[in-house]
Amino acid sequence: MIIIKSAKEIEKMRVSSRIAAEVMSALEAMIRPGVQTVELDRAAARLIRKRGGLSAFKGYRGYPAHICVSVNEEVVHGIPGERVLRAGDIVSVDVGVEHDGYCGDMARTFMVGEVNGTKARLVEVTRLAVEDAMGMARSDGRLFDISHAIEHRATSSGFSVVRDYVGHGIGSTLHEDPQIPNFGKPHTGPRLKPGMTFAVEAMINAGTYAVRVLPNGWTVITQDRKASAHFEDTIVITGDGPEVLTCPKRKMP
């Protein structure tokens, strides 16, 4: 069942999403060669706490860190640790914040130093895929129009979409109905209505869509070890287009 949020609930999600966006902006400024991924986690923990929030990830199903940091072939759920960022890497940072009982969730993939070629193009295509998807999140549209937009942008650019992990509804819990795959048949799925809140995310691989989980039980990597990129925003469906809660005051045209 897809939960329709009240105006009060949406306002609470605006706050948690704004905190996530502020933390993401601060972490972006830290991304450079020589930084250990655990440094990003420590900074995120401090920044979330300072703003009165809680990490929506820490302890979730046993997850051990405050954010996810996934480098190069790591798709999602990378556990921050001693890995050092190097020039030419791409790094996905996923931030989830809970505040006053409601969640905001977002991800960005950043380039470390000078990045060219396939990796740079992959990052840009993934960013555009989420833009495309959010543009389809319109009242009276269909859920899988969002999915198809991601798939079309990825495959038409020569990349593949991850099939084992999905976007999702979000609200008082981090993951709610519905699941939002990165692929789908257009003009199908539940009809979208004002008050629905989604975490729209694109996970796109440079090579095969096949992935596997490392022995730590969390970190997902591409089967062929080629690069992967990840972008995500929390949105609410309104009567005149989606409002992007993780980009405060922004509405898609």
C-alpha positions as CSV (number, residue, x, y, z in Angstrom):
1,M,0.0,0.0,0.0
2,I,1.3,3.4,-1.0
3,I,0.9,5.9,1.9
4,I,-0.4,9.4,1.1
5,K,1.3,11.9,3.4
6,S,-0.5,14.8,5.1
7,A,0.8,18.3,4.9
8,K,2.2,18.0,8.4
9,E,4.1,14.8,7.5
10,I,5.5,16.3,4.3
11,E,6.8,19.3,6.3
12,K,8.6,16.9,8.6
13,M,10.1,15.2,5.6
14,R,11.2,18.6,4.3
15,V,13.2,19.1,7.4
16,S,14.9,15.7,7.4
17,S,15.6,16.0,3.6
18,R,17.1,19.5,4.0
19,I,19.4,18.1,6.7
20,A,20.5,15.3,4.3
21,A,21.2,17.9,1.6
22,E,23.2,20.1,3.9
23,V,25.3,17.1,5.1
24,M,25.8,16.0,1.5
25,S,27.0,19.5,0.5
26,A,29.6,19.4,3.3
27,L,30.8,16.0,2.4
28,E,31.2,17.0,-1.2
29,A,33.6,19.7,-0.1
30,M,35.7,16.9,1.6
31,I,36.0,14.7,-1.5
32,R,39.6,14.7,-2.7
33,P,42.6,12.3,-3.2
34,G,44.0,11.0,0.1
35,V,40.8,11.1,2.1
36,Q,39.8,7.9,3.8
37,T,36.1,6.9,3.5
38,V,35.8,6.7,7.3
39,E,36.5,10.4,7.5
40,L,33.4,11.1,5.5
41,D,31.4,8.9,7.9
42,R,32.7,10.6,11.0
43,A,32.0,14.0,9.5
44,A,28.4,13.0,8.5
45,A,27.7,11.6,12.0
46,R,28.8,15.0,13.6
47,L,26.9,17.1,11.1
48,I,23.7,15.1,11.4
49,R,23.8,15.2,15.2
50,K,24.5,19.0,15.1
51,R,21.3,19.5,13.2
52,G,19.2,17.5,15.6
53,G,18.9,14.4,13.4
54,L,19.8,10.8,13.4
55,S,21.3,8.6,10.8
56,A,18.6,6.6,9.1
57,F,21.2,4.0,8.2
58,K,23.1,3.4,11.5
59,G,21.8,0.1,12.9
60,Y,19.2,-0.4,10.1
61,R,19.1,-4.1,9.8
62,G,22.5,-4.1,11.5
63,Y,24.2,-1.6,9.1
64,P,27.4,-0.5,11.0
65,A,28.0,3.1,9.7
66,H,26.2,6.4,9.5
67,I,26.3,6.8,5.7
68,C,27.2,4.5,2.7
69,V,30.3,5.3,0.7
70,S,30.8,3.2,-2.5
71,V,33.9,3.6,-4.7
72,N,34.3,2.7,-8.4
73,E,33.0,-0.9,-8.8
74,E,31.0,-0.7,-5.5
75,V,27.4,-0.1,-6.5
76,V,25.7,0.6,-3.1
77,H,26.0,0.0,0.6
78,G,29.7,0.5,0.8
79,I,30.8,0.5,4.4
80,P,33.2,3.5,5.2
81,G,36.6,2.3,6.4
82,E,40.3,2.7,5.7
83,R,40.0,2.8,1.9
84,V,41.7,5.9,0.5
85,L,40.2,7.9,-2.3
86,R,42.5,8.3,-5.3
87,A,42.5,10.6,-8.3
88,G,40.4,9.1,-11.0
89,D,38.0,7.4,-8.6
90,I,34.3,8.0,-8.6
91,V,32.6,7.8,-5.2
92,S,28.9,7.4,-4.4
93,V,27.8,8.9,-1.0
94,D,24.4,7.9,0.3
95,V,23.0,9.9,3.2
96,G,19.8,9.1,5.1
97,V,18.5,11.3,7.9
98,E,15.6,10.7,10.4
99,H,14.2,13.8,12.2
100,D,11.1,14.0,14.3
101,G,10.0,10.6,13.1
102,Y,10.4,11.1,9.3
103,C,13.2,10.4,6.8
104,G,15.0,12.0,3.9
105,D,17.3,10.0,1.7
106,M,19.7,11.1,-1.1
107,A,22.8,9.9,-3.0
108,R,25.4,11.6,-5.2
109,T,28.3,10.3,-7.1
110,F,31.4,12.5,-7.1
111,M,34.5,12.5,-9.2
112,V,37.8,12.5,-7.3
113,G,40.3,14.7,-8.9
114,E,40.5,14.5,-12.7
115,V,38.1,11.9,-14.1
116,N,37.6,11.4,-17.9
117,G,36.2,8.9,-20.3
118,T,33.7,6.2,-19.4
119,K,33.6,7.0,-15.7
120,A,32.9,10.7,-16.2
121,R,30.2,9.9,-18.8
122,L,28.6,7.3,-16.5
123,V,28.3,9.9,-13.7
124,E,26.6,12.4,-15.9
125,V,24.2,9.8,-17.5
126,T,23.2,8.6,-14.0
127,R,22.6,12.2,-12.8
128,L,20.4,12.8,-15.9
129,A,18.6,9.5,-15.4
130,V,17.3,10.7,-12.0
131,E,16.4,14.1,-13.6
132,D,14.4,12.3,-16.3
133,A,12.7,10.0,-13.7
134,M,11.7,12.9,-11.5
135,G,10.3,14.7,-14.5
136,M,7.9,11.7,-15.0
137,A,6.7,11.8,-11.4
138,R,3.5,13.6,-12.1
139,S,0.1,13.4,-10.5
140,D,-2.0,11.0,-12.6
141,G,1.0,9.5,-14.2
142,R,2.1,5.9,-13.7
143,L,4.8,4.6,-11.3
144,F,6.7,2.7,-14.0
145,D,7.1,5.8,-16.1
146,I,9.7,6.7,-13.5
147,S,11.4,3.4,-13.9
148,H,11.3,3.5,-17.7
149,A,12.9,6.9,-17.8
150,I,15.9,5.6,-15.9
151,E,16.2,2.6,-18.1
152,H,15.9,4.5,-21.3
153,R,18.6,7.1,-20.4
154,A,21.0,4.3,-19.3
155,T,20.6,1.9,-22.2
156,S,20.5,4.6,-24.9
157,S,23.9,5.7,-23.5
158,G,25.3,2.2,-23.7
159,F,25.1,1.4,-20.0
160,S,23.0,-1.0,-17.9
161,V,20.7,-0.6,-15.0
162,V,21.0,-2.5,-11.7
163,R,18.1,-4.9,-11.4
164,D,18.6,-6.3,-7.9
165,Y,18.2,-3.0,-6.0
166,V,15.4,-0.4,-6.4
167,G,14.1,3.0,-5.4
168,H,11.4,3.1,-2.9
169,G,8.7,4.8,-1.0
170,I,9.8,6.8,2.1
171,G,8.3,8.4,5.1
172,S,8.1,7.5,8.7
173,T,10.4,4.5,7.8
174,L,13.3,4.5,5.4
175,H,11.7,2.0,3.0
176,E,8.0,2.0,2.3
177,D,5.9,0.7,-0.6
178,P,6.2,0.9,-3.5
179,Q,9.4,-0.5,-4.9
180,I,10.6,1.5,-7.9
181,P,12.9,-0.5,-10.2
182,N,15.4,1.0,-12.5
183,F,13.5,-0.6,-15.4
184,G,9.9,-0.9,-16.4
185,K,7.2,-0.7,-19.0
186,P,5.9,2.8,-19.5
187,H,2.3,3.7,-18.8
188,T,2.0,0.9,-16.3
189,G,2.0,0.6,-12.5
190,P,0.0,2.3,-9.8
191,R,-1.4,5.8,-10.6
192,L,0.5,8.6,-8.9
193,K,-1.3,10.9,-6.5
194,P,-0.4,14.1,-4.6
195,G,1.1,13.3,-1.2
196,M,3.0,10.2,-2.3
197,T,6.7,10.4,-1.3
198,F,9.4,8.5,-3.1
199,A,13.2,8.1,-3.0
200,V,13.9,8.1,-6.7
201,E,17.3,6.5,-7.4
202,A,19.3,5.4,-10.4
203,M,22.0,2.8,-10.1
204,I,23.8,2.4,-13.4
205,N,26.7,0.3,-14.4
206,A,29.3,0.8,-17.1
207,G,29.2,-2.9,-17.9
208,T,26.9,-5.8,-17.0
209,Y,23.9,-5.2,-14.7
210,A,24.9,-8.3,-12.7
211,V,26.1,-7.6,-9.1
212,R,27.1,-9.5,-6.1
213,V,27.5,-8.9,-2.4
214,L,30.9,-9.0,-0.7
215,P,31.5,-11.2,2.4
216,N,30.8,-8.3,4.7
217,G,27.1,-8.8,3.9
218,W,26.6,-5.3,2.7
219,T,28.8,-3.9,0.0
220,V,27.4,-4.6,-3.5
221,I,29.9,-4.7,-6.4
222,T,29.5,-5.1,-10.1
223,Q,30.2,-8.7,-11.3
224,D,32.6,-7.5,-13.9
225,R,34.3,-5.0,-11.6
226,K,33.5,-2.1,-14.0
227,A,32.4,1.2,-12.5
228,S,28.9,2.0,-11.1
229,A,27.2,5.3,-10.3
230,H,24.3,6.2,-8.0
231,F,22.1,9.3,-7.7
232,E,19.0,9.6,-5.5
233,D,16.5,12.3,-4.4
234,T,13.5,12.3,-2.1
235,I,10.4,13.8,-3.7
236,V,6.8,14.4,-3.0
237,I,4.1,14.3,-5.8
238,T,2.1,17.5,-5.9
239,G,-0.8,18.7,-8.2
240,D,1.7,20.7,-10.3
241,G,4.7,18.5,-10.5
242,P,7.1,16.8,-8.0
243,E,8.8,18.8,-5.3
244,V,12.4,17.7,-4.7
245,L,12.7,17.7,-0.9
246,T,16.4,17.0,-1.0
247,C,16.8,20.2,-3.1
248,P,14.8,22.6,-1.0
249,K,12.3,24.8,-2.8
250,R,12.9,23.0,-6.1
251,K,10.0,21.8,-8.3
252,M,10.5,19.9,-11.5
253,P,8.9,21.6,-14.6
